[in-house]
């Protein structure tokens, strides 16, 4: 673990020296305090009300895992979920299209808010992504919104072909990959498993050495003008507070109702 951490930090230093790439307007730090726009609904489809609960809380990001099965994009965490026949269109694209039409082209009534749909590809990258692109083209109101971002994670094609994909397709960044300037233009955020680097449980203040490692990752992402999300991070108020204090952009959560109440009642700000 120590060797891998050192290696990744060396790669991060190389990334920091790369030319900063920006998608549209620059992505500023969250200087006005945290809201539910900073919340990411991890494996959103596993909740009782997929899409709806996170949408009503005005989350800035939702996650859906997909499998390509018989030319259909099925949402689920494992192949056992394929039998449920829950398609990406039915669970996410159709209801989102309905909201966008009601909001005159915006995902939320508050036109300053955006929505990121993080799509985790579980089957072969290229064929699944090609199918996804064909499906998304059936929803011109979504791909032309300007406030909706389709970000591909999980199985992804090689970074050197990122720029060949349509403008509405973006990619989740990985710290252990080298990106050309053109590839970085397709990467709006970096995501990583926090437990790869540190063993912090969230029940105590993060140790100084581990805080330095986490801060280094955050700085590298922000130096590239990208947002950052940690998955497999502690997921309760004491941990959220420390992650926000560190400047994490998206709080990865399985607790939609709890984090919504927390963010709305505490009005937390970056130190």
One Martini backbone bead per residue (centre of mass of N, CA, C, O) as a GRO file, in nm:
protein
  271
    1UNK     BB    1   0.057   0.062  -0.021
    2UNK     BB    2   0.296   0.257  -0.001
    3UNK     BB    3   0.404   0.222  -0.289
    4UNK     BB    4   0.141   0.308  -0.435
    5UNK     BB    5   0.121   0.588  -0.313
    6UNK     BB    6   0.390   0.698  -0.418
    7UNK     BB    7   0.333   0.651  -0.718
    8UNK     BB    8   0.077   0.827  -0.736
    9UNK     BB    9   0.210   1.094  -0.641
   10UNK     BB   10   0.401   1.112  -0.883
   11UNK     BB   11   0.177   1.127  -1.097
   12UNK     BB   12   0.045   1.381  -0.984
   13UNK     BB   13   0.280   1.571  -1.044
   14UNK     BB   14   0.256   1.542  -1.350
   15UNK     BB   15  -0.034   1.648  -1.374
   16UNK     BB   16   0.020   1.934  -1.250
   17UNK     BB   17   0.212   2.010  -1.510
   18UNK     BB   18  -0.013   2.024  -1.676
   19UNK     BB   19  -0.227   2.151  -1.869
   20UNK     BB   20  -0.501   2.324  -1.816
   21UNK     BB   21  -0.831   2.192  -1.833
   22UNK     BB   22  -1.146   2.308  -1.978
   23UNK     BB   23  -1.499   2.288  -1.935
   24UNK     BB   24  -1.576   2.560  -2.028
   25UNK     BB   25  -1.604   2.674  -1.747
   26UNK     BB   26  -1.461   2.715  -1.475
   27UNK     BB   27  -1.392   2.529  -1.172
   28UNK     BB   28  -1.471   2.634  -0.883
   29UNK     BB   29  -1.461   2.661  -0.578
   30UNK     BB   30  -1.651   2.620  -0.280
   31UNK     BB   31  -1.707   2.943  -0.157
   32UNK     BB   32  -2.040   2.927  -0.067
   33UNK     BB   33  -2.075   2.657   0.027
   34UNK     BB   34  -2.262   2.386   0.119
   35UNK     BB   35  -2.474   2.165  -0.064
   36UNK     BB   36  -2.662   1.936  -0.240
   37UNK     BB   37  -2.475   1.992  -0.492
   38UNK     BB   38  -2.238   1.815  -0.326
   39UNK     BB   39  -2.402   1.559  -0.377
   40UNK     BB   40  -2.360   1.193  -0.407
   41UNK     BB   41  -2.543   0.925  -0.538
   42UNK     BB   42  -2.464   0.626  -0.450
   43UNK     BB   43  -2.611   0.393  -0.601
   44UNK     BB   44  -2.908   0.508  -0.653
   45UNK     BB   45  -3.076   0.248  -0.755
   46UNK     BB   46  -3.089   0.116  -0.447
   47UNK     BB   47  -3.312   0.282  -0.385
   48UNK     BB   48  -3.646   0.318  -0.344
   49UNK     BB   49  -3.607   0.608  -0.517
   50UNK     BB   50  -3.497   0.644  -0.798
   51UNK     BB   51  -3.389   0.972  -0.854
   52UNK     BB   52  -3.612   1.115  -0.683
   53UNK     BB   53  -3.470   1.165  -0.409
   54UNK     BB   54  -3.222   1.323  -0.521
   55UNK     BB   55  -3.379   1.533  -0.679
   56UNK     BB   56  -3.551   1.657  -0.446
   57UNK     BB   57  -3.262   1.734  -0.303
   58UNK     BB   58  -3.065   1.856  -0.520
   59UNK     BB   59  -2.854   1.697  -0.649
   60UNK     BB   60  -2.543   1.703  -0.835
   61UNK     BB   61  -2.525   1.373  -0.810
   62UNK     BB   62  -2.544   1.055  -0.989
   63UNK     BB   63  -2.555   0.687  -0.982
   64UNK     BB   64  -2.516   0.444  -1.260
   65UNK     BB   65  -2.523   0.114  -1.333
   66UNK     BB   66  -2.421  -0.072  -1.633
   67UNK     BB   67  -2.558  -0.314  -1.867
   68UNK     BB   68  -2.507  -0.501  -2.153
   69UNK     BB   69  -2.827  -0.646  -2.268
   70UNK     BB   70  -2.959  -0.710  -2.551
   71UNK     BB   71  -2.937  -0.391  -2.628
   72UNK     BB   72  -2.953  -0.317  -2.322
   73UNK     BB   73  -2.964  -0.087  -2.042
   74UNK     BB   74  -2.886  -0.212  -1.731
   75UNK     BB   75  -2.961  -0.154  -1.399
   76UNK     BB   76  -2.685  -0.241  -1.176
   77UNK     BB   77  -2.445  -0.420  -0.974
   78UNK     BB   78  -2.520  -0.704  -1.092
   79UNK     BB   79  -2.614  -0.969  -1.285
   80UNK     BB   80  -2.869  -1.027  -1.107
   81UNK     BB   81  -3.017  -0.751  -1.205
   82UNK     BB   82  -3.111  -0.821  -1.500
   83UNK     BB   83  -3.397  -0.946  -1.431
   84UNK     BB   84  -3.536  -0.658  -1.373
   85UNK     BB   85  -3.531  -0.465  -1.625
   86UNK     BB   86  -3.373  -0.189  -1.559
   87UNK     BB   87  -3.357   0.087  -1.730
   88UNK     BB   88  -3.212   0.383  -1.798
   89UNK     BB   89  -3.457   0.517  -1.920
   90UNK     BB   90  -3.668   0.460  -1.694
   91UNK     BB   91  -3.501   0.564  -1.437
   92UNK     BB   92  -3.365   0.845  -1.584
   93UNK     BB   93  -3.423   0.972  -1.870
   94UNK     BB   94  -3.728   1.013  -1.860
   95UNK     BB   95  -3.756   1.180  -1.594
   96UNK     BB   96  -3.551   1.399  -1.678
   97UNK     BB   97  -3.697   1.497  -1.928
   98UNK     BB   98  -3.947   1.594  -1.779
   99UNK     BB   99  -3.801   1.812  -1.611
  100UNK     BB  100  -3.671   1.976  -1.842
  101UNK     BB  101  -3.936   2.061  -1.976
  102UNK     BB  102  -4.048   2.212  -1.724
  103UNK     BB  103  -3.751   2.387  -1.710
  104UNK     BB  104  -3.658   2.492  -1.990
  105UNK     BB  105  -3.370   2.301  -2.005
  106UNK     BB  106  -3.354   2.233  -1.701
  107UNK     BB  107  -3.315   2.028  -1.427
  108UNK     BB  108  -3.390   2.280  -1.251
  109UNK     BB  109  -3.559   2.550  -1.143
  110UNK     BB  110  -3.277   2.621  -1.068
  111UNK     BB  111  -3.065   2.743  -1.318
  112UNK     BB  112  -2.782   2.711  -1.152
  113UNK     BB  113  -2.823   2.412  -1.165
  114UNK     BB  114  -2.673   2.095  -1.182
  115UNK     BB  115  -2.628   1.760  -1.347
  116UNK     BB  116  -2.472   1.453  -1.264
  117UNK     BB  117  -2.421   1.153  -1.456
  118UNK     BB  118  -2.288   0.864  -1.329
  119UNK     BB  119  -2.159   0.609  -1.546
  120UNK     BB  120  -2.122   0.266  -1.474
  121UNK     BB  121  -1.936   0.042  -1.645
  122UNK     BB  122  -1.961  -0.328  -1.652
  123UNK     BB  123  -1.900  -0.368  -1.935
  124UNK     BB  124  -1.782  -0.334  -2.219
  125UNK     BB  125  -1.680  -0.031  -2.307
  126UNK     BB  126  -1.731   0.034  -2.614
  127UNK     BB  127  -2.008  -0.104  -2.666
  128UNK     BB  128  -2.158   0.036  -2.434
  129UNK     BB  129  -2.101   0.328  -2.519
  130UNK     BB  130  -2.227   0.316  -2.798
  131UNK     BB  131  -2.509   0.254  -2.691
  132UNK     BB  132  -2.542   0.503  -2.514
  133UNK     BB  133  -2.521   0.713  -2.737
  134UNK     BB  134  -2.770   0.619  -2.892
  135UNK     BB  135  -2.967   0.674  -2.661
  136UNK     BB  136  -2.903   0.980  -2.606
  137UNK     BB  137  -2.994   1.078  -2.897
  138UNK     BB  138  -3.306   1.050  -2.803
  139UNK     BB  139  -3.216   1.311  -2.596
  140UNK     BB  140  -3.176   1.625  -2.685
  141UNK     BB  141  -3.261   1.781  -2.423
  142UNK     BB  142  -3.013   1.667  -2.260
  143UNK     BB  143  -2.749   1.708  -2.451
  144UNK     BB  144  -2.834   2.040  -2.473
  145UNK     BB  145  -2.854   2.186  -2.193
  146UNK     BB  146  -2.564   2.253  -2.016
  147UNK     BB  147  -2.659   2.107  -1.712
  148UNK     BB  148  -2.576   1.819  -1.825
  149UNK     BB  149  -2.371   1.535  -1.716
  150UNK     BB  150  -2.196   1.272  -1.882
  151UNK     BB  151  -2.018   1.035  -1.682
  152UNK     BB  152  -1.760   0.806  -1.721
  153UNK     BB  153  -1.720   0.496  -1.558
  154UNK     BB  154  -1.525   0.238  -1.502
  155UNK     BB  155  -1.545   0.126  -1.801
  156UNK     BB  156  -1.295   0.247  -2.028
  157UNK     BB  157  -1.147   0.381  -2.261
  158UNK     BB  158  -0.892   0.499  -2.396
  159UNK     BB  159  -0.759   0.812  -2.352
  160UNK     BB  160  -0.674   0.860  -2.670
  161UNK     BB  161  -1.014   0.865  -2.745
  162UNK     BB  162  -1.188   1.079  -2.603
  163UNK     BB  163  -1.204   1.310  -2.833
  164UNK     BB  164  -1.400   1.120  -3.024
  165UNK     BB  165  -1.625   1.189  -2.855
  166UNK     BB  166  -1.884   1.336  -2.774
  167UNK     BB  167  -1.946   1.624  -2.599
  168UNK     BB  168  -2.157   1.468  -2.392
  169UNK     BB  169  -1.894   1.302  -2.328
  170UNK     BB  170  -1.749   1.202  -2.026
  171UNK     BB  171  -1.476   1.156  -1.775
  172UNK     BB  172  -1.343   0.981  -1.524
  173UNK     BB  173  -1.078   1.022  -1.326
  174UNK     BB  174  -0.733   0.893  -1.288
  175UNK     BB  175  -0.438   0.910  -1.107
  176UNK     BB  176  -0.287   0.654  -1.274
  177UNK     BB  177  -0.310   0.843  -1.524
  178UNK     BB  178  -0.228   0.958  -1.842
  179UNK     BB  179  -0.285   1.289  -1.983
  180UNK     BB  180  -0.375   1.466  -2.222
  181UNK     BB  181  -0.499   1.762  -2.301
  182UNK     BB  182  -0.744   1.648  -2.460
  183UNK     BB  183  -0.838   1.448  -2.241
  184UNK     BB  184  -0.879   1.654  -2.005
  185UNK     BB  185  -1.126   1.797  -2.147
  186UNK     BB  186  -1.303   1.517  -2.061
  187UNK     BB  187  -1.236   1.590  -1.745
  188UNK     BB  188  -1.419   1.695  -1.453
  189UNK     BB  189  -1.315   1.450  -1.266
  190UNK     BB  190  -1.198   1.283  -0.967
  191UNK     BB  191  -1.184   0.939  -0.866
  192UNK     BB  192  -1.156   0.756  -0.543
  193UNK     BB  193  -1.027   0.532  -0.313
  194UNK     BB  194  -0.958   0.620   0.002
  195UNK     BB  195  -0.851   0.332   0.117
  196UNK     BB  196  -0.587   0.328  -0.055
  197UNK     BB  197  -0.443   0.561   0.138
  198UNK     BB  198  -0.637   0.532   0.394
  199UNK     BB  199  -0.781   0.440   0.741
  200UNK     BB  200  -1.005   0.625   0.794
  201UNK     BB  201  -1.326   0.622   0.978
  202UNK     BB  202  -1.449   0.919   1.100
  203UNK     BB  203  -1.445   0.901   1.436
  204UNK     BB  204  -1.196   1.086   1.387
  205UNK     BB  205  -0.940   1.258   1.351
  206UNK     BB  206  -0.734   1.299   1.112
  207UNK     BB  207  -0.436   1.216   1.056
  208UNK     BB  208  -0.173   1.394   0.956
  209UNK     BB  209  -0.058   1.201   0.737
  210UNK     BB  210  -0.334   1.147   0.599
  211UNK     BB  211  -0.408   1.440   0.539
  212UNK     BB  212  -0.174   1.493   0.341
  213UNK     BB  213  -0.266   1.290   0.130
  214UNK     BB  214  -0.548   1.402   0.076
  215UNK     BB  215  -0.461   1.693   0.009
  216UNK     BB  216  -0.291   1.619  -0.239
  217UNK     BB  217  -0.523   1.515  -0.415
  218UNK     BB  218  -0.693   1.773  -0.412
  219UNK     BB  219  -0.480   1.965  -0.530
  220UNK     BB  220  -0.442   1.821  -0.801
  221UNK     BB  221  -0.727   1.853  -0.905
  222UNK     BB  222  -0.743   2.168  -0.870
  223UNK     BB  223  -0.498   2.235  -1.053
  224UNK     BB  224  -0.681   2.113  -1.304
  225UNK     BB  225  -0.982   2.207  -1.262
  226UNK     BB  226  -1.101   1.975  -1.076
  227UNK     BB  227  -1.292   1.756  -0.935
  228UNK     BB  228  -1.371   1.565  -0.623
  229UNK     BB  229  -1.406   1.207  -0.536
  230UNK     BB  230  -1.481   0.983  -0.269
  231UNK     BB  231  -1.482   0.652  -0.229
  232UNK     BB  232  -1.502   0.477   0.052
  233UNK     BB  233  -1.614   0.679   0.259
  234UNK     BB  234  -1.714   0.817   0.515
  235UNK     BB  235  -2.093   0.830   0.611
  236UNK     BB  236  -2.110   1.099   0.816
  237UNK     BB  237  -2.107   1.392   0.978
  238UNK     BB  238  -1.809   1.387   1.085
  239UNK     BB  239  -1.693   1.327   0.799
  240UNK     BB  240  -1.817   1.548   0.628
  241UNK     BB  241  -1.680   1.781   0.773
  242UNK     BB  242  -1.383   1.698   0.695
  243UNK     BB  243  -1.422   1.690   0.387
  244UNK     BB  244  -1.506   1.986   0.361
  245UNK     BB  245  -1.256   2.113   0.492
  246UNK     BB  246  -1.068   1.986   0.256
  247UNK     BB  247  -1.244   2.021  -0.036
  248UNK     BB  248  -1.452   1.834  -0.122
  249UNK     BB  249  -1.691   1.835  -0.373
  250UNK     BB  250  -1.804   1.536  -0.339
  251UNK     BB  251  -2.038   1.364  -0.142
  252UNK     BB  252  -2.036   1.039  -0.075
  253UNK     BB  253  -2.363   0.869  -0.069
  254UNK     BB  254  -2.625   0.652   0.103
  255UNK     BB  255  -2.762   0.919   0.264
  256UNK     BB  256  -2.988   1.120   0.153
  257UNK     BB  257  -3.160   1.232   0.389
  258UNK     BB  258  -2.933   1.300   0.594
  259UNK     BB  259  -2.759   1.496   0.416
  260UNK     BB  260  -2.982   1.695   0.354
  261UNK     BB  261  -3.030   1.792   0.642
  262UNK     BB  262  -2.741   1.873   0.708
  263UNK     BB  263  -2.692   2.085   0.477
  264UNK     BB  264  -2.951   2.265   0.551
  265UNK     BB  265  -2.889   2.314   0.870
  266UNK     BB  266  -2.561   2.388   0.878
  267UNK     BB  267  -2.425   2.554   0.657
  268UNK     BB  268  -2.157   2.470   0.544
  269UNK     BB  269  -1.806   2.561   0.528
  270UNK     BB  270  -1.520   2.652   0.418
  271UNK     BB  271  -1.213   2.726   0.580
   0.00000   0.00000   0.00000
